[in-house]
Structure formats: structure tokens, C-alpha cells
């Protein structure tokens, strides 16, 4: 696993978090969220390369598939969920398939549709590496300062899905 000394000691302050600027609170909060997730991605990237030999975007595909024990996902749905262009996703899936981590198969009744699923090797590798990867995420979250933490917690609306939060 990559040494934590290679990573910044704390999450960099988001430049948009300055009061009195032009951004409304919601956009300022969004920038804090992006800064926090970006800091975690920077920590996670080298660990993913070292432990799984994959990129962060490829890891996101594996996460979506790992959360689907009943089967795979259509490539179009993966692209939607990740907000990635289908052409970029095709390349990432090809890399994962070449590594033996996923399979591609046609969707029954749709000659253009392709479903992607984890292989046995992909499941084993993901299961073995998940605790260490989760630790990297948790360590990144612990670096978030109190102001950023308050901002992130305050992003949820008071009422969502008809329930008080």
C-alpha cells in the first residue's frame, strides 16, 4: 500500500469557500464536496494502481458491478451512473476484460446492448482489496476539517423523500 506520507496532511481548502464571493451557498458547498472527494481520489489512485493495477475510473466500474451480486449492468447504465461518455467506458471495460476482471455479453433481445459482470477473479480481487481501500477512504475523510465537515453535513436538505433529516 502507498505510504500516507506521499499525500497531503489535510484536505486543501476549497478556494470557493470564501464568504462574500459570488457563489451562492449551494455552489460553495458543492465546491467543498468536490475538494473533499478529489483529495480522497488522490489518495486512492496510487493504492488502486499498486493493489489492483487499475485506474480510479476502472475502480468505479468495479464498485458498481460488485454491488450487483445478482448479475451485471448494461454498459449504457454504467455510463449514466458514472456520468462518463460511452466511448471512454468502452475502453475502460476492455482494459478490465483484458485483466480478467469483467466479462461482456450481449443483452438478450437487444443486439446492440452489452452487459458487463464481474468474473470470479474480479470478485476475489475486489473482496480481498476492499478493506484496505475502505481504510484509504476513511483516512481521507478523517482529514476533512471541522468547517468542511459542517458544510458537507449541512448539504442535505431538511426534508428529503418526505422525511425529516
N, C-alpha and C positions, 0 to 999 in steps of 0.2 A: 504494500500500500504506500502511496506517496506520503512523504513527510509533511506534517502540517506547517512546518517552518517555511515551506515554499509558498504558503498562502498568506494573504494579508491578515494581520492580527484581528481586525474588525471590519465589518461591512462598511464600505465607503459611504459617506453621507451623500445622499442624492442632491445634486445641485438644484433641483426644482423645489426642494423643501424649504426654501426661504420665504418667510412671511412677507407680505407686501408685494409679491411678484404678480405677474399677470395671470398665473394659473389659478383656476378655481380649486377649491379644496379637493374635489373628487379626482381631478387630474394630478394634483400634487401627491395625493395618496397613491394613485396608480404608479407614479414615478418611484415612490418609496418601495412599493411592491416589486417593481421591475429591478430596482437596485439590489434588493434582498435576494430575489431569485437568481439574478446574474452572478452575485457573489457565490451562491451555492453551486451554480453551474461551473464556475471557475474551479472550485474545489473538487467537484465530481469528475470533471473531464479527464484529468490525468489518472485518476483512480480507475475509471472505466477503461482507458487505454491499457493500463497495466494489468488489471484483473480479467477483463473480458476481451480486450483487443478491439473494442468498438468505440464509435463516437457517441456523443451525448444524444444526438438525434436518433441514432440507431437504438440507443438505450430506451428512449421514449417509446419507440415502436415495440420493443420487447416488453416494456411495462404494460402497455395496452393489451398485448397478447397474453401476458402472464395473468392478467386479471380476468381472463376469459377461459376458465377451466373446461367449459362445455364445447369449445371449438375455437375457430378463428374469427377473423374480421375481414370484411371486404376492404380492398385497398382504398376504394373511394371513401369509405367511412374512416379509415385511419388518417387519410389526408385531411378530412374535415375536422376530426378531433384534434389533430396536431396543428392545423392551420398551415399546412405545407402544400406546395404545388405537387401535383400528381407525378410530374416528371422527376422531381427530386426524390420523391418517395420510391419510385421505381428503382432508382439507383441504390438507395439505402436497403431496400428489400433484397436486391440482387447481391449486395455485399453480405447481408445476413444469411441468405440462402447459400452462398459460396462458403461461408464459415460453418455451415451445417446447423445453424440455429433456428431457421424457419423453413417451412415448405410453402409452396404456392400451388394452388389447384384451381381449376375452373369452377365457377359457380353453376350449379345445376340449373338449367333452363335459361341461362344468360351467357351467350357465347362471348361477350366482352368482359364479363365480371370475373375477377380473380380474388380468391380468399387466401389469406395468409394465416398460418398457425405455427406455434412453437413446435419444434421437434423434441424428442426425448432428451437429446443433448442440450438443447436450448433450455428446457425446463430444469435439468440438473444444474447447469451452469448458473442459471438465474437463482435457483434455490440456494446454492452454495454461496453465491456472492451477495445476495440481498442483505444479510445482516451487516456486513461491512459497509455496503453502500448506504444503508439507512443510517449508520453511525456517522458517515460523512455529512449527510443532510442534517442530522441533529446537531452536529458540531457547528455547522454553518448557521443554523438557527440560533444557537446559543450566543453567537457573535453579534446578533442584532441588538442594538442599543435600546434603552427604555423608551425613548421618543419614537423610534421606528416601530417598536413593538406595539405601543399605544396606537399609532397610526394604523398599523395592519389590523389590529383587533377592532378598531373603530370603523373599518371599511364596510363591515356587514350592515345591511340596513336593519332598522329596528324591527320591521316585520318582513318576513320572507315566507312564502308559501302559507300565508295566513297564520303563522305562529309568531309569538313574541320571542325575541332572541335575548 
